[in-house]
Amino acid sequence: MSRPRTRFALAAFGALAVAALAGCAGAAPAGSSADAPSGEQHDGDTRVAVTYDGGVLVLDGKTLETIGEAPLGGFLRVNSAGDHDGHVFVTAEDGFHVLDSGLASDAVEFTGEVFEAVAAGHATPHAGRTALFDDGTGEVRVFDTDAIGTGTLPEVDTLTSEAAHHGVAIELADGTVLSTIGTAEARSGVRHLAAGGTELARNEQCPSVHGEGALKDEVVMFGCEDGVLLFDDGAFTKIEAPDPFGRTGNAYVSETSSIAFGDYKTDPDAEGYLLSQLVRIDADSRRCRSSTCRTAWSTRGAGSGAAPTMTSSCSARTGR
């Protein structure tokens, strides 16, 4: 039986910060029996995973009451695992740790599964498969999304990059993989790889490539410092930004829509993380439009998989 994917709000902040995000989920809630029949769902259950200096705190997404916490040292980041049972990938100094949020098991704890990495980077679930990118080696490991949470690492398929870099990869429904191109000094584009790693196509017209998202009909977008790069049905298309420097580094998408939003930066020398612009990408028309907003925002305050809701206070410019 097909079951809905769990979605999370994930926040990471320092010991003195006070912030949290909430997101919807469809999985067994805390307090439900661990022996509930497989596939039983309780729509509306939510969890918020928050890193702090010393571990991860899991909150109820509606009440913000503490559900539980799991200790782990070092600098931590959190990524939704995208599986049925609400696990979270916690990137730490030694790799990707799998955290049980308690949505299905009623227990907040690390499962003991650690995908070792030199520098754990992006975790990208899509179409029932998850890709983990090791920035320290350029290695990509791909496995069944729902195979985690057993206490034992799942079988993985491994692909290699031409050089180590801060990258991302996503496996498509046909088993092929999109993986970024770069080095420790610069990133330039995306490769399309067969399941065995053979290169099928590449595009290096995406300087400083960062951030990906899958839209309707499995059109995949990547952010560039001068626009966005689309992959659709085996071919790459570059959409130029409205400005000579127009960087998009994070994508907010839905797999049911051909419209995506991204962060947008026009000053390469700007400091800080607060932004005042968005970019709207239309995958059907192959056009993008930037919007300058009256309210500053940050990528830390926008939920993964959903566009920031402030376009009514923005003025727009259209690019090619």
C-alpha positions as CSV (number, residue, x, y, z in Angstrom):
1,M,0.0,0.0,0.0
2,S,1.3,3.4,-0.9
3,R,2.0,5.6,2.2
4,P,2.5,9.3,2.3
5,R,6.0,10.6,2.8
6,T,6.9,12.3,6.1
7,R,7.8,15.9,5.9
8,F,9.7,17.8,8.6
9,A,10.5,21.2,9.8
10,L,14.2,21.3,10.5
11,A,16.0,24.0,12.3
12,A,19.6,24.5,13.4
13,F,20.6,27.3,15.7
14,G,23.1,28.1,18.5
15,A,22.6,27.8,22.2
16,L,21.4,31.4,22.6
17,A,19.0,31.4,19.6
18,V,15.3,31.0,20.1
19,A,13.6,29.9,16.8
20,A,11.7,26.9,15.4
21,L,9.8,25.9,12.3
22,A,6.8,23.6,12.0
23,G,5.8,21.3,9.2
24,C,3.2,18.7,8.4
25,A,3.8,14.9,8.6
26,G,1.8,11.8,8.0
27,A,3.1,9.0,10.3
28,A,2.3,7.4,13.6
29,P,2.5,9.9,16.4
30,A,4.3,9.8,19.7
31,G,2.2,7.9,22.1
32,S,0.9,5.4,19.5
33,S,1.7,1.8,19.9
34,A,5.0,0.6,18.4
35,D,3.1,-2.5,17.4
36,A,0.6,-0.6,15.2
37,P,0.0,-2.2,11.9
38,S,2.4,-1.3,9.1
39,G,1.1,1.6,7.0
40,E,-1.2,3.0,9.7
41,Q,-1.1,6.8,9.4
42,H,-2.2,9.7,11.7
43,D,-2.4,12.8,9.5
44,G,-1.4,16.1,11.0
45,D,1.3,14.8,13.3
46,T,4.4,17.0,13.3
47,R,7.9,17.1,14.6
48,V,10.5,19.9,14.7
49,A,14.1,18.7,14.8
50,V,16.4,21.4,16.3
51,T,20.2,21.2,16.8
52,Y,21.9,22.7,19.8
53,D,25.4,22.6,21.3
54,G,25.4,19.0,22.4
55,G,22.7,17.2,20.4
56,V,19.3,17.3,18.8
57,L,16.0,18.3,20.3
58,V,12.7,17.0,18.9
59,L,9.6,19.1,19.5
60,D,5.9,18.6,18.8
61,G,5.2,20.7,15.7
62,K,1.9,22.0,17.0
63,T,2.5,22.7,20.7
64,L,6.3,23.0,20.6
65,E,6.5,20.7,23.6
66,T,9.6,18.6,23.9
67,I,9.1,15.1,22.7
68,G,12.7,14.0,23.4
69,E,16.3,14.7,22.7
70,A,19.4,12.8,21.6
71,P,22.9,13.8,22.6
72,L,25.7,14.2,19.9
73,G,28.8,16.4,20.0
74,G,30.2,18.8,17.4
75,F,28.7,21.0,14.8
76,L,25.4,19.4,13.6
77,R,23.0,20.0,10.8
78,V,19.7,18.3,10.1
79,N,18.0,16.9,6.9
80,S,14.7,15.2,6.5
81,A,15.3,11.5,5.5
82,G,12.0,11.5,3.5
83,D,11.1,8.0,4.7
84,H,7.8,6.6,5.9
85,D,8.7,6.6,9.6
86,G,10.0,10.1,10.1
87,H,13.8,9.7,10.4
88,V,16.2,12.6,10.2
89,F,19.8,12.6,8.9
90,V,22.0,14.5,11.3
91,T,25.3,15.5,9.7
92,A,28.2,15.5,12.1
93,E,32.0,15.4,12.0
94,D,32.1,11.7,11.3
95,G,29.2,11.4,8.8
96,F,25.5,11.1,8.5
97,H,23.7,9.8,11.7
98,V,20.2,8.5,11.5
99,L,17.9,9.9,14.1
100,D,14.5,8.4,15.0
101,S,12.1,11.3,15.7
102,G,9.6,9.1,17.4
103,L,6.8,9.6,14.9
104,A,6.4,5.9,14.3
105,S,8.3,4.4,17.2
106,D,7.5,6.7,20.1
107,A,11.2,6.9,20.8
108,V,13.6,9.8,20.1
109,E,17.1,8.2,19.7
110,F,19.9,7.6,17.2
111,T,19.4,4.2,15.6
112,G,23.2,3.5,15.5
113,E,23.3,3.8,11.7
114,V,26.2,6.1,10.6
115,F,27.1,6.6,7.0
116,E,30.7,7.6,7.5
117,A,32.0,10.6,5.6
118,V,35.0,12.8,5.5
119,A,32.7,15.9,5.2
120,A,29.0,15.0,5.3
121,G,27.0,17.3,3.0
122,H,23.6,17.1,1.3
123,A,21.1,14.3,1.8
124,T,18.6,14.2,-1.1
125,P,15.6,11.8,-1.0
126,H,13.6,11.5,-4.3
127,A,11.4,8.8,-5.9
128,G,12.0,6.3,-3.2
129,R,15.8,6.6,-3.3
130,T,18.2,8.8,-1.2
131,A,21.6,10.2,-2.3
132,L,24.2,11.2,0.3
133,F,27.0,13.4,-0.9
134,D,30.4,13.4,0.8
135,D,32.0,16.8,0.2
136,G,35.4,15.5,1.4
137,T,35.7,12.9,-1.3
138,G,33.0,13.6,-3.8
139,E,31.5,10.1,-3.3
140,V,27.8,9.6,-3.7
141,R,26.0,6.8,-1.9
142,V,22.4,5.9,-3.1
143,F,20.0,3.6,-1.4
144,D,16.3,2.9,-0.8
145,T,14.8,5.7,1.2
146,D,12.8,3.4,3.4
147,A,15.7,1.0,4.2
148,I,17.0,3.1,7.1
149,G,15.9,2.8,10.7
150,T,16.7,-0.9,11.2
151,G,20.0,-0.4,13.1
152,T,22.0,-1.8,10.2
153,L,23.2,0.2,7.2
154,P,21.4,-0.6,4.0
155,E,23.0,-1.8,0.7
156,V,24.2,1.2,-1.3
157,D,25.2,2.0,-4.8
158,T,28.3,4.2,-5.0
159,L,29.3,6.8,-7.6
160,T,32.3,9.0,-7.7
161,S,32.8,12.6,-8.7
162,E,35.7,13.9,-10.8
163,A,37.0,15.8,-7.7
164,A,35.9,16.4,-4.1
165,H,33.7,19.5,-3.7
166,H,30.6,20.8,-1.9
167,G,28.1,19.1,-4.0
168,V,24.7,17.4,-4.3
169,A,23.3,14.5,-6.2
170,I,19.8,13.2,-6.9
171,E,18.7,9.8,-8.4
172,L,15.8,10.0,-10.9
173,A,13.0,7.6,-11.3
174,D,14.7,5.9,-14.2
175,G,17.8,5.1,-12.1
176,T,20.1,7.7,-13.6
177,V,21.7,10.3,-11.4
178,L,22.3,14.0,-11.6
179,S,25.5,15.0,-9.8
180,T,27.3,18.3,-9.5
181,I,30.7,19.1,-11.0
182,G,33.4,21.0,-9.1
183,T,36.6,21.1,-7.1
184,A,37.5,22.5,-3.7
185,E,38.0,25.9,-5.4
186,A,35.1,26.2,-7.8
187,R,31.9,24.5,-9.0
188,S,30.8,24.7,-12.6
189,G,27.8,22.5,-13.5
190,V,26.0,19.1,-13.4
191,R,26.6,15.7,-14.9
192,H,23.9,13.2,-16.0
193,L,25.1,9.7,-15.1
194,A,23.8,6.2,-15.9
195,A,23.2,3.9,-13.0
196,G,26.7,2.4,-13.3
197,G,28.3,5.8,-13.4
198,T,28.8,6.3,-17.1
199,E,28.4,9.9,-18.2
200,L,25.5,10.5,-20.4
201,A,25.6,14.3,-20.6
202,R,27.0,17.3,-18.8
203,N,26.5,21.1,-18.6
204,E,29.1,23.4,-17.2
205,Q,27.2,26.7,-17.6
206,C,26.2,26.9,-13.9
207,P,29.0,28.6,-12.0
208,S,28.9,28.1,-8.2
209,V,26.2,25.5,-8.6
210,H,24.3,24.9,-5.3
211,G,20.9,23.7,-4.3
212,E,18.6,21.4,-6.2
213,G,14.9,20.6,-6.4
214,A,12.6,18.3,-8.3
215,L,9.5,19.9,-9.9
216,K,6.5,18.5,-11.7
217,D,7.2,15.8,-14.3
218,E,10.6,15.4,-12.7
219,V,12.1,18.5,-14.0
220,V,15.1,19.2,-11.8
221,M,16.6,22.6,-11.1
222,F,20.0,23.7,-9.8
223,G,20.9,27.1,-8.6
224,C,23.8,29.1,-10.3
225,E,25.3,32.5,-9.6
226,D,23.9,33.8,-12.9
227,G,20.5,32.0,-13.1
228,V,19.3,28.4,-12.8
229,L,20.0,25.2,-14.7
230,L,17.1,22.9,-15.6
231,F,17.3,19.2,-16.5
232,D,14.3,17.8,-18.3
233,D,13.9,14.5,-20.3
234,G,17.6,14.0,-20.8
235,A,18.6,17.6,-21.7
236,F,19.9,20.6,-19.8
237,T,18.6,24.1,-20.3
238,K,20.1,27.3,-18.8
239,I,17.8,30.1,-17.7
240,E,19.7,33.4,-17.3
241,A,19.1,35.6,-14.3
242,P,17.6,39.1,-14.8
243,D,20.9,40.5,-13.5
244,P,24.6,39.9,-14.5
245,F,25.1,38.5,-11.0
246,G,22.0,36.8,-9.8
247,R,22.8,33.9,-7.5
248,T,20.3,31.3,-6.4
249,G,21.6,28.8,-3.9
250,N,18.5,27.2,-2.4
251,A,15.3,25.9,-4.1
252,Y,11.8,25.7,-2.7
253,V,9.8,23.4,-4.9
254,S,6.9,21.0,-5.1
255,E,6.8,17.8,-7.2
256,T,3.2,18.7,-8.2
257,S,4.1,22.2,-9.6
258,S,6.2,23.5,-12.5
259,I,6.8,26.7,-10.4
260,A,9.7,27.0,-8.1
261,F,11.1,29.7,-5.9
262,G,14.7,30.3,-4.9
263,D,16.7,32.8,-2.8
264,Y,18.3,35.5,-4.9
265,K,21.4,37.6,-4.4
266,T,22.7,40.4,-6.7
267,D,25.6,41.7,-4.8
268,P,28.6,39.2,-4.8
269,D,30.2,41.2,-2.0
270,A,27.2,41.4,0.4
271,E,27.9,40.1,3.8
272,G,25.5,38.4,6.3
273,Y,22.7,35.9,5.6
274,L,19.6,38.2,5.5
275,L,18.1,38.5,2.0
276,S,15.7,40.9,0.4
277,Q,15.0,39.2,-3.0
278,L,13.4,36.0,-4.3
279,V,13.4,34.5,-7.8
280,R,10.4,32.7,-9.3
281,I,11.2,30.0,-11.8
282,D,8.7,28.8,-14.4
283,A,9.9,25.5,-15.7
284,D,7.2,25.4,-18.4
285,S,8.0,28.8,-20.0
286,R,11.7,28.6,-19.1
287,R,11.6,32.1,-17.6
288,C,12.5,33.5,-14.2
289,R,11.4,36.6,-12.4
290,S,13.1,38.3,-9.5
291,S,11.3,40.1,-6.7
292,T,12.6,42.7,-4.3
293,C,10.8,42.4,-0.9
294,R,10.2,45.0,1.8
295,T,10.8,42.4,4.4
296,A,14.3,40.8,5.0
297,W,14.3,37.0,5.2
298,S,16.8,34.2,5.3
299,T,17.1,30.7,4.0
300,R,17.1,29.6,7.7
301,G,13.5,30.8,8.0
302,A,12.0,29.2,5.0
303,G,10.7,25.6,5.2
304,S,12.3,23.1,2.9
305,G,10.0,22.1,0.1
306,A,7.8,25.2,0.3
307,A,8.2,28.8,-1.0
308,P,8.5,31.7,1.4
309,T,5.1,33.4,1.7
310,M,5.9,37.1,1.2
311,T,5.5,37.7,-2.5
312,S,2.6,40.1,-2.0
313,S,5.1,42.7,-0.7
314,C,7.6,42.3,-3.5
315,S,8.1,44.2,-6.8
316,A,9.1,42.0,-9.8
317,R,11.6,42.0,-12.7
318,T,11.6,39.4,-15.4
319,G,14.6,37.7,-16.8
320,R,15.3,35.5,-19.8
